[in-house]
Amino acid sequence: MNETVQKAEIPARHTQVSVWNLTVICILAWLIPGAGHMLLRRVKHGLVFLVLIVFLFYWGLSLGAKIYHYEPQQPLTFFAMIAQTGMGVPYFLARYAISYGQMHPDTSIANFAQKFHFGQGFIENVTFEYGNTFAIVAGLLNFLVILDAYDIATGKKELKNA
């Protein structure tokens, strides 16, 4: 039974993507959810990712989520902060609006920040934990979308009906 089974040679689809282009795709995909897919000419996927991930993040904030920053007294907040920074620009816009709203209480940005309880989390709200989960998962989901754009750009992911 010395039969030799030969593997069928499957031509690998390797697209030549320069390191510079790959870096730009990944950074833009982090800053703006779905932008990596849009740069790879998968506009429908990119728009769906953009709308749904940003919606999930701001829905979490509207449910009373806390916008995390690193607190040395509570070192585990570092992981929540990293997860939320996965949102890129929407995370930093929310942090800016909240800090600006606290310093300038009679502006429209302050009204926006007050809806989100200035990012401190609204622990009395029964949806507080759901909001935290949504805001954190939105950032983690964007990290997965970045990895998907990376795989598409390097040719590791087969495209069906692209």
N, C-alpha and C positions, 0 to 999 in steps of 0.2 A: 504494500500500500504506500509506495513512495510516489504518490502523485504530487505534482507540483501545482499549486494553485497560484495563478498569477493574478496580481491585482490589476484591475483596469486602471490605466493611467488616466486620471482625471486632470485635465488642464486647469491649473489654479489661475484664478483671475487676480493677477497682481497689477494694480494700477500704480504707476509711479507718481507718488505724491511726495513733494519735497517736505523736508522737516519744517520749513518755514510755513508752508501752506497748512500743514497739519496742526501746527501750533496756533495759527490764526483761527482755524476752524474750531479748535477746542476752547480757546479763550473766548471767542465770540459766543460759542454755545453755552459757556458758563455765564457770561454777562447777560445774555438775552436768551431765555429758554426757547429752544427750537431754531435758533439762528444757524447752528451748524448744519441742520438738515436743509434749511433754505439755501445755504451756500453750496450744498451738494445737489442742488436742483430738485430737491424733494419738498417743494413748497407746501403742498397740502399737509404732509406730515409735520413740517415745521410750524405751520399755523395752528394745527391742532395741539401740538405740544405747548406752544406759547400760550394759547388761550386757557387750556385746562390747567397747566401747572401754575400760572399766575393766579387764576381763579381759585385754585385750591389753597394757595398761600394766603390770599386776602380773605378768603372765607374763614380760614383758621383764625386770622386776626380778628375778624368780626365776631367770632364765637368766644373771644376773650383770651386768645393765646398771648403768651409772653414773648417779646422779642429778646432773645438771649444775647448776652455779652459775657465775656469771661469775668468771673468773680473768683478771686483767689481763695476766699473762704469756702466756696463750693466748687471744687475742681471738676465735678461731673458736668457743670454747665458748659464746659469747653466743648464737649461732644455735641450738645444741642446747638451751640453757636456755629460749629463747623457745618452741621446739617442744615441749619437755616441759611448760612452764607452760600450754600449750594444754589440758592435762588439767583445770586448775582445782583443785577441792578435793582430788581424789585425789593430785595432785602435792604439794600443800602438806601433806597428812596424812602422806605418805611422808617428806617432808623433816623434819617435826616429829618423827615416830616415830624417825627415825634420829638426830637431834640429841639428843632426850631419852634414847634408849637409850645413847648414848655417855656422857652425864652421870650416868645412873643405871643401872649395869650389872646390878643384881640385881632388875630388874623384868621383867614379862612383855613390856613394849614392847621391852626390850633383846633379848629372845629373838627377837622379830619382826624387829627391825633387824639382828640377827646373821645371819638367813637371807639378807638382802639385802646382807651384807658392809658394812653401815653406809653404803650408797649410794656407796661408793668404786669400785665395779666390781670384778669378780673376773676380772682379765685372764688368769690361768692357766687359767680355764675355757674349754673349746673353744667354748662357746656365748656368750661375752662379746659378740661383734659382733652376733650375732642378737638378744641381749637389748637392746643399745643401739638397734638398728633398730626393734624392736617398741615400746620405750618412746617413742622419738621419733615414730614413725609414729602412735602412739595420740594424741599431742597434736595432730599435724597433721590427723589424721582428725577430731578434735573441732572444729578450726577450720572444716573443710568442712561439718560438721553444723550449726554456728552459721550459716554462710552459707545453708544450705538452709532453716533456720528463718526467717531474714531474708527470703528470697525468698518463702516461703509467706505470711509475715505481710504483706508488701507487695503480694501478688497477682501477682508476676512469674512464679510457678511454677503451672502448671495442676495441679490435683489430680484424680487419677483414682481413683475408689473410695475416697475419703477416709473 
